[in-house]
Amino acid sequence: MFANGGAAPVGYLADTPFGSYLIPGLILGIIVGGTQLAGAVSLQTMRAQSLLWCAVGGFGMMVWIFVELRWPVKVNVSSHQWMNGTRVRGSKDAVLLA
């Protein structure tokens, strides 16, 4: 799954600087997932900086989604438009609630 993007065609990456899904996957997992995990762990341990980490995680997710939506990929995403709006609203709420 990590090597081929969960069976997504590598042709989706044709107009991007990436030759495989490894680097985008690492960025998504470490930066977006890591900040979300830092926010969750800091909330569970009641640390003072927990709201900051939640806001950073939500903002990082918003940046990822907006870059993903603006990237010129030749894929029909019209069937997934509802999901994009839901993800943007969820990450916006994470930032605003923090």
C-alpha positions as CSV (number, residue, x, y, z in Angstrom):
1,M,0.0,0.0,0.0
2,F,2.8,2.4,0.8
3,A,4.7,1.7,-2.4
4,N,1.9,2.2,-4.9
5,G,-0.5,4.6,-3.2
6,G,-3.1,2.1,-2.2
7,A,-3.5,0.9,-5.9
8,A,-4.1,4.5,-7.2
9,P,-2.6,4.7,-10.7
10,V,0.9,6.3,-10.8
11,G,-0.4,8.3,-13.8
12,Y,-2.2,10.6,-11.4
13,L,1.3,11.9,-10.5
14,A,2.2,12.7,-14.1
15,D,2.0,16.5,-13.7
16,T,3.5,16.6,-10.2
17,P,7.2,16.6,-9.0
18,F,6.7,13.1,-7.5
19,G,7.6,9.9,-9.2
20,S,5.8,7.7,-6.6
21,Y,3.4,8.1,-3.7
22,L,6.2,7.7,-1.1
23,I,7.1,11.4,-0.6
24,P,3.5,12.6,-0.6
25,G,2.6,9.8,1.8
26,L,5.4,10.7,4.1
27,I,4.4,14.4,4.1
28,L,0.8,13.5,4.8
29,G,1.7,11.0,7.5
30,I,4.4,12.9,9.3
31,I,3.4,16.5,9.0
32,V,-0.4,16.3,8.9
33,G,-0.8,13.1,10.9
34,G,2.0,14.0,13.3
35,T,0.5,17.3,14.3
36,Q,-2.9,15.8,14.7
37,L,-1.3,13.1,16.9
38,A,0.5,15.8,18.9
39,G,-2.7,17.6,19.5
40,A,-4.5,14.5,20.6
41,V,-1.8,13.3,22.9
42,S,-1.4,16.8,24.4
43,L,-5.1,17.0,25.0
44,Q,-5.1,13.6,26.7
45,T,-2.2,14.6,29.0
46,M,-3.8,18.1,29.6
47,R,-0.7,20.0,28.6
48,A,-0.8,23.8,28.3
49,Q,0.1,23.8,24.5
50,S,-2.6,21.3,23.5
51,L,-4.8,24.0,21.9
52,L,-1.9,25.2,19.9
53,W,-1.1,21.7,18.6
54,C,-4.8,21.2,17.7
55,A,-4.8,24.5,15.8
56,V,-1.6,23.7,14.0
57,G,-2.9,20.2,13.1
58,G,-6.1,21.7,11.7
59,F,-4.3,24.4,9.8
60,G,-1.9,21.8,8.3
61,M,-4.8,19.7,7.2
62,M,-6.4,22.7,5.5
63,V,-3.2,23.5,3.7
64,W,-2.9,19.9,2.5
65,I,-6.5,19.9,1.2
66,F,-6.2,23.2,-0.6
67,V,-3.0,22.2,-2.3
68,E,-4.5,18.9,-3.2
69,L,-7.6,20.6,-4.7
70,R,-5.6,23.2,-6.6
71,W,-3.0,20.7,-8.1
72,P,-3.6,20.3,-11.8
73,V,-4.4,16.6,-11.9
74,K,-6.3,15.0,-14.7
75,V,-8.7,13.0,-12.6
76,N,-12.4,13.2,-12.5
77,V,-13.1,14.3,-8.9
78,S,-16.6,15.5,-9.4
79,S,-17.9,12.4,-7.6
80,H,-15.8,13.3,-4.6
81,Q,-16.7,17.0,-4.3
82,W,-18.9,16.4,-1.2
83,M,-16.0,14.8,0.6
84,N,-13.6,17.7,-0.1
85,G,-16.1,20.2,1.4
86,T,-16.5,18.0,4.4
87,R,-12.8,17.7,4.9
88,V,-12.3,21.5,4.7
89,R,-15.2,22.1,7.1
90,G,-13.7,19.6,9.6
91,S,-10.3,21.1,9.5
92,K,-11.7,24.6,9.7
93,D,-13.6,23.5,12.8
94,A,-10.5,22.1,14.4
95,V,-8.7,25.4,14.0
96,L,-11.7,27.5,15.2
97,L,-12.4,25.3,18.2
98,A,-8.8,25.3,19.3
